[in-house]
Amino acid sequence: MKLNFSKYITIAAGIALLWSCKGNPQWHVDGRIEGAEGETMYVEGSVNGRWYTIDSVTLNSSGDFAFAADAAGYPDIYRLRLADKSLYFPIDSIETVTVMAKAGSFDLDYTIEGTPAAEQLMAVDRKVMDAANKNGAASLPGDSLLKRELSTMLLNDPSGIVSYYIINKKIAGVPLFDPANKNDLRIIGAVANAYSAYRPTDPRTEYLKHLYLQRKRVTLPGDTIMANETTIIDVNLYDRKGVKQSLEKVAKDNRVVLLSFTAYGEEYSPALNIELNKLYSRYHSQGLEIYQIGFDQNEYDWRQTASNLPWITVYNASTDGPLVLRNYNVTSLPAMYVIQNGEIRERLTDATKLEQSVSKYM
């Protein structure tokens, strides 16, 4: 049975920033959008590349707007979206950023002011737009001049939020800095090193380290991150009986672990669990365990399904946040990894080939 692994779900629901409570520190974005009378504009945040709405406003005849939201506690990238066009801005803490744009060229003709990071991010996007206009968008991942310029900007402040923005920027779904490219990987490694050294508690730090290490078996000269490319990042979540389950311990206690990211309320879920059950029935006695993380919005619905499954099922509640998704670079569900000896051996994208893939490690 072929399953649809390209179906995206809203992982970020319930973990978006809340509008401020009285007394909470806030950041602000304001400005004017010319020619957008009566249109609705959205301010959005992201979870590892997936965008969710924080709030919206219907623009009046003047196009003036103002948003405020609680400070996240760490720098982040946000965006304004008008119809199908978006422009991006950084927030470090509780500053105010001002955006001026025109509705007809919302994502092309605009200014962002208020902080050095905001102006730097605007400069990044303008360099990318200029290169795209000159050589075409398809050429950008291979544009050595553009990437040298961006790398220079990035290396001036590798632990900054704009550096994170640069190495995660995609053009038509293709990363500008590709971890599979040796030179690009060095740049990604520089940012991962800087975040590890200067932002150890930032929720992106583990994600950046994993992004780098999943492609890197040995350290490069000058790199300070030292770990195997596929070493797992521990997950500690509660199962249906209220017991915390450590992924590291499960991996230590079992020959092979299949790590599954899922949501039981999605259409693919019953068919996927049938395939997982076939695999579990055949190989559990030989040392296979399944560690399945549910991201359902309704915990009761998750619990009803989890109670009927024989493997380890844990729940990632909205209050747990998106960290585990960031750490494993999961942007769509379902997603699965084969773990052996505490290391990720393979990422699986086709449920019909589960047994073929897992049997290699048994």
Disulfide bonds with the S-S distance in Angstrom:
none
